[in-house]
Amino acid sequence: MSIRCRARYPVSTDMKRRPYLAALLFLLTAASAAQNRHASESNPPVAYIPSLAFRVVTPQGDAAVPYAASADWSQPHPEVTRAVILVHGKGRDVRDNYISLLQAAATAEAAAHTILLAPQFLIEEDAEAHVLPAMILRWRHDAWQGGEPAISPYPVSAYEVLDAMVRHLADRKLFPNLQIVVIAGHSAGGQAIQRYAVVGKASSIAAPVSIDVRYVVANPSSYLYFSDDRPTSKEAPFTFAPRHSVLCGEFSNWKYGPHDPPPYVKAIAAGGWQPLEDAYAQRDVIYLLGTDDTDPHHKELDVTCSGEAEGPSRFLRGRAYYAYLHSRHPAAWNQRLWFVPGVAHSEPKMFESACGVAALFDSGTCQNREP
């Protein structure tokens, strides 16, 4: 599979002349074509779709994914040393998410050497409401975040799209001085990035050309566990014990556990899960948790039996998972846990915080909290 970039409308390619401001104005003035007669109460169609699209070339034919970008990345950018890919949450709101990314980049004064990218993984309702071309990839409900194949036009995983984005960035003819790719997501986007950091190909694509990859996982509802162990305590110090399937029959199935994964994941895990877990423990992963994301009844919190098995709230689930994984890899470990004080479930407040800016752009510092 390969990928090409296509713009439906012209964009500025001069990153040195206020590209983030230009992108912000473009996003704020863009008109929506959505017809909300197709809206559902739980997952209505998006109001905005970016004017750029990846063209994904598959053996079956071409498909495309909308995305926002701070520059025309089909052209060489020797000034770029950092790329940040932001994956949206459940609502697929690229506009507001991308604006928060622009603000974080402005705080870090990173415009001169950074390219920002935000893909949009659409669902059936989006395609119907916007009357999108048949080649635009779309998924059923939230299946994109777990790496499930698209339902149309071809069975492409969202993880394959991320692979292709990193592969494009790793082209030294286009980005001869790129040093690091940061792949980030909040909430449902955080769920996608946590699993992708385990099974995705980004690190193996970037390593041969000496590009580092960092994964920033912010306030997800759940995590991928590698065993049947789940937390038996709600507060630190956390304890763990095997959970029995009679109490929660699907807790060990993907995306909560390694069993019965989708095709993309199954192919990656063909050699066994232990090598994947070992490699993941040594990857540059930052878990970014809002200390006030503690509502056990939040409207978007995963309250399935499998989700509840990981803890009562996002903040506690994140702390428990970090303790779980670190206990299995006390020596070969390269992950960090950062807290954003006073912030609940808000992507702008998370990524625009001092810790968020440090995670995305290495501007400033943040204290590692545990173990």
C-alpha positions in Angstrom: 0.0 0.0 0.0 1.3 3.5 -0.8 -0.1 7.0 -0.3 -0.2 10.2 -2.3 -1.3 13.6 -1.2 -4.0 15.5 -2.9 -5.4 19.0 -2.2 -8.8 20.1 -3.3 -8.1 23.7 -2.5 -4.7 25.5 -2.6 -2.8 26.0 0.7 0.2 28.0 1.6 3.5 26.1 1.5 5.6 28.8 3.1 6.0 27.5 6.7 8.1 30.5 7.6 5.3 33.1 6.9 2.8 32.5 9.7 1.5 29.1 8.5 -0.3 28.3 11.7 -2.3 31.6 11.6 -3.2 31.0 8.0 -4.3 27.4 8.8 -6.3 28.7 11.8 -8.1 31.3 9.7 -8.8 28.7 7.0 -10.4 26.4 9.5 -12.5 29.1 11.2 -13.9 30.3 7.9 -14.6 27.0 6.2 -18.2 26.3 5.4 -19.9 23.0 6.3 -22.0 21.0 3.9 -23.3 18.7 6.5 -27.1 17.9 6.6 -27.9 16.9 10.1 -31.1 15.1 9.2 -29.0 12.0 9.4 -27.8 12.8 12.9 -28.0 10.2 15.7 -28.1 11.2 19.3 -24.9 9.4 20.2 -22.7 9.9 17.2 -24.0 12.7 14.8 -22.2 13.5 11.6 -19.3 15.8 11.7 -19.9 19.5 10.9 -16.5 19.9 9.2 -14.3 17.9 6.8 -10.9 19.3 5.8 -10.2 20.2 2.2 -7.1 18.0 1.9 -7.1 14.3 1.4 -4.6 11.4 1.3 -5.0 9.2 -1.6 -4.3 5.7 -0.3 -3.4 3.2 -3.1 -4.4 -0.4 -2.4 -4.3 -3.5 -4.5 -8.1 -3.2 -4.9 -8.0 0.5 -5.9 -7.6 4.0 -4.6 -9.2 5.4 -1.5 -8.7 8.7 0.5 -8.8 10.1 4.0 -9.4 13.8 4.8 -6.7 15.6 6.8 -5.6 19.1 7.9 -2.0 20.2 7.6 0.1 23.2 8.3 2.0 23.0 5.0 2.0 21.3 1.6 4.0 18.2 2.5 4.3 16.9 -1.0 7.1 19.5 -1.4 10.5 19.3 0.2 10.8 20.9 3.7 14.5 21.0 4.8 13.5 23.3 7.7 11.3 20.7 9.3 12.9 18.8 12.2 9.6 17.7 14.0 6.3 16.4 12.8 3.2 16.1 15.0 0.3 13.9 14.0 -2.9 14.4 16.0 -5.7 11.9 16.0 -9.2 13.2 16.9 -11.6 11.8 19.5 -14.9 10.0 19.1 -16.6 13.1 17.6 -14.0 13.2 14.8 -13.8 17.0 15.3 -10.7 17.8 13.3 -11.3 21.5 13.3 -11.4 22.2 17.1 -8.7 19.6 17.7 -6.4 21.0 15.1 -6.9 24.6 16.5 -5.8 23.4 19.9 -2.7 21.8 18.3 -2.0 25.1 16.5 -2.2 27.0 19.8 0.1 24.5 21.5 2.6 24.9 18.7 2.4 28.7 19.0 3.1 28.4 22.7 6.1 26.3 22.0 7.2 28.7 19.2 7.6 25.7 17.0 6.3 27.1 13.7 9.6 27.5 11.9 10.6 23.8 12.2 7.4 21.8 12.7 4.7 20.4 10.4 1.3 19.6 11.9 -1.0 16.9 10.6 -4.5 15.8 11.6 -6.2 12.9 9.7 -9.9 12.4 10.0 -11.4 8.9 10.2 -15.0 9.2 9.1 -18.0 7.0 9.7 -21.0 6.0 7.6 -23.2 8.8 8.9 -20.5 11.4 7.9 -20.3 10.1 4.3 -24.1 10.1 4.0 -24.6 13.6 5.5 -21.9 15.2 3.4 -22.6 13.2 0.3 -19.0 12.3 0.1 -17.3 10.7 -3.0 -17.2 6.9 -2.9 -13.4 6.9 -2.6 -13.5 8.4 0.9 -12.8 5.8 3.6 -15.4 5.4 6.2 -15.8 3.0 9.2 -18.7 1.6 11.2 -19.3 3.7 14.3 -16.0 3.8 16.4 -14.3 0.8 14.8 -11.5 3.0 13.4 -9.9 3.5 16.8 -9.3 -0.2 17.3 -7.7 -0.7 13.9 -10.7 -2.4 12.3 -10.9 -2.3 8.5 -13.0 0.4 6.8 -16.3 -0.8 5.4 -15.9 1.2 2.2 -14.5 1.5 -0.3 -11.8 -1.0 0.7 -11.0 -2.7 4.0 -8.2 -0.3 5.1 -7.3 0.0 8.8 -6.8 3.4 10.3 -3.5 2.1 11.5 -2.4 1.5 7.9 -3.2 5.2 7.2 -0.9 6.2 10.1 1.8 3.8 8.8 1.5 5.6 5.4 1.7 9.1 7.0 4.9 8.1 8.8 6.3 6.5 5.7 5.7 9.8 3.8 7.5 11.7 6.5 10.4 9.3 6.4 11.1 10.2 2.8 14.5 12.0 3.1 14.0 13.7 -0.2 11.0 15.6 1.3 12.2 15.8 4.9 16.0 15.6 4.9 16.3 17.0 8.5 13.3 15.4 10.3 14.4 14.2 13.7 11.2 13.1 15.5 7.6 12.2 14.7 5.1 12.7 17.6 1.8 10.7 17.2 -0.8 11.9 19.7 -4.4 11.5 20.6 -6.9 12.4 23.3 -9.9 10.3 24.5 -10.9 7.9 21.7 -7.8 9.2 19.8 -5.8 8.2 22.9 -7.2 4.7 22.7 -6.2 4.5 19.1 -2.7 5.7 19.7 -2.1 3.4 22.7 -3.0 0.4 20.6 -1.1 1.7 17.6 2.0 2.2 19.7 1.9 -1.5 20.4 1.1 -2.9 16.9 1.8 -0.1 14.5 4.7 0.1 12.1 5.7 3.7 12.7 8.8 2.9 14.8 10.1 0.3 12.3 9.5 2.6 9.4 11.3 5.6 11.0 14.2 3.7 12.6 16.2 3.0 9.4 16.4 6.7 8.5 17.2 7.7 12.2 13.9 9.3 13.0 12.6 9.0 16.5 8.9 8.3 17.2 7.0 9.4 20.3 3.4 8.4 21.2 1.4 10.7 23.4 -1.7 9.0 25.0 -4.0 11.4 26.6 -7.1 10.5 28.8 -8.2 7.3 27.0 -11.1 5.3 28.4 -9.2 2.0 28.2 -5.9 0.3 27.4 -4.6 -2.9 25.9 -3.6 -5.4 28.6 -1.3 -8.2 27.6 -2.6 -10.7 30.2 -5.8 -11.5 32.1 -4.6 -9.4 35.1 -6.7 -6.4 36.0 -6.5 -4.0 38.9 -8.1 -5.2 42.2 -7.6 -1.9 44.0 -8.9 1.5 43.0 -6.0 3.5 44.5 -2.3 3.3 44.5 -0.5 1.2 45.3 -2.3 -0.9 42.8 -2.6 -4.7 43.0 -3.5 -7.0 40.1 -5.0 -10.5 39.8 -6.4 -12.5 36.9 -10.0 -11.7 36.1 -12.3 -14.6 35.3 -14.3 -14.7 32.1 -17.4 -15.8 33.9 -17.6 -12.3 35.3 -16.8 -10.4 32.1 -16.7 -12.7 29.1 -15.0 -10.3 26.6 -12.5 -8.5 28.8 -9.5 -10.3 27.2 -10.7 -9.7 23.6 -9.3 -7.0 21.4 -9.2 -4.0 22.1 -8.9 -4.6 25.8 -6.8 -7.8 25.5 -4.9 -9.6 22.7 -7.5 -12.2 21.7 -9.5 -12.1 18.5 -7.9 -9.0 16.9 -8.8 -7.4 13.5 -6.8 -8.4 10.4 -4.1 -5.7 10.7 -3.4 -6.6 14.3 -3.5 -10.3 13.7 -0.9 -10.1 11.0 1.4 -8.0 13.2 1.0 -10.4 16.1 1.6 -13.6 14.1 5.0 -13.9 15.8 3.5 -13.8 19.3 2.5 -11.0 21.7 5.5 -11.1 24.0 7.9 -9.5 21.5 5.3 -6.8 20.9 4.9 -6.1 24.6 8.7 -6.0 25.1 9.2 -3.5 22.3 6.3 -1.4 23.5 7.7 -1.1 27.0 10.9 0.4 25.5 9.1 2.9 23.2 8.9 6.6 23.9 5.4 6.7 25.3 4.0 9.6 27.4 0.7 8.9 29.2 -0.9 12.4 29.8 -3.7 12.3 32.4 -5.9 15.1 33.6 -6.1 14.8 37.4 -9.8 15.8 37.4 -10.8 13.3 34.7 -12.4 11.2 37.5 -16.1 11.1 36.7 -17.2 7.5 36.7 -20.4 8.5 34.9 -18.9 10.7 32.1 -21.1 10.5 29.0 -18.2 9.3 26.8 -16.5 7.0 29.4 -16.4 3.3 28.4 -18.7 1.7 30.9 -18.8 -1.8 29.3 -17.8 -4.7 31.6 -14.4 -4.7 29.8 -13.9 -1.0 30.4 -15.0 -1.1 34.0 -12.6 -4.0 34.7 -9.7 -1.5 34.1 -10.9 0.9 36.8 -13.7 3.4 37.7 -12.4 6.5 35.9 -10.0 7.5 33.2 -7.5 9.0 35.7 -7.4 5.8 37.8 -7.4 3.5 34.7 -4.3 5.3 33.4 -2.4 5.1 36.7 -3.3 1.5 37.1 -2.2 0.6 33.6 1.1 2.3 34.0 1.7 0.4 37.2 0.7 -2.9 35.6 3.0 -2.5 32.6 5.9 -1.2 34.6 5.6 -4.1 37.0 6.1 -6.5 34.1 9.1 -4.5 32.7 10.9 -3.0 35.7 14.3 -2.7 33.9 13.7 -2.4 30.1 11.5 0.7 30.4 11.2 3.9 28.5 7.7 5.3 29.3 6.5 8.3 31.3 3.4 9.2 33.2 2.6 12.9 33.4 -0.3 14.6 35.2 -2.1 17.8 34.1 -3.4 19.3 37.3 -7.0 20.5 37.5 -8.0 19.4 34.1 -10.8 17.0 33.4 -11.8 15.6 30.0 -10.7 18.4 27.7 -8.4 18.0 24.8 -7.6 21.8 24.4 -6.7 22.1 28.1 -4.6 18.9 28.0 -2.5 19.7 25.0 -2.3 23.4 25.6 -1.1 22.8 29.2 2.6 23.1 30.1 2.8 19.3 30.2 1.0 18.9 26.9 3.3 21.4 25.1 6.3 19.6 26.6 5.0 16.2 25.4 4.3 17.4 21.9 7.2 19.9 21.3 9.8 19.3 24.0 9.3 22.9 25.1 9.5 23.2 28.8 9.4 20.3 31.2 6.9 18.1 33.1 7.4 15.9 36.2 7.2 12.2 35.8 4.8 11.0 38.5 5.1 7.2 38.9 6.2 4.6 39.8 
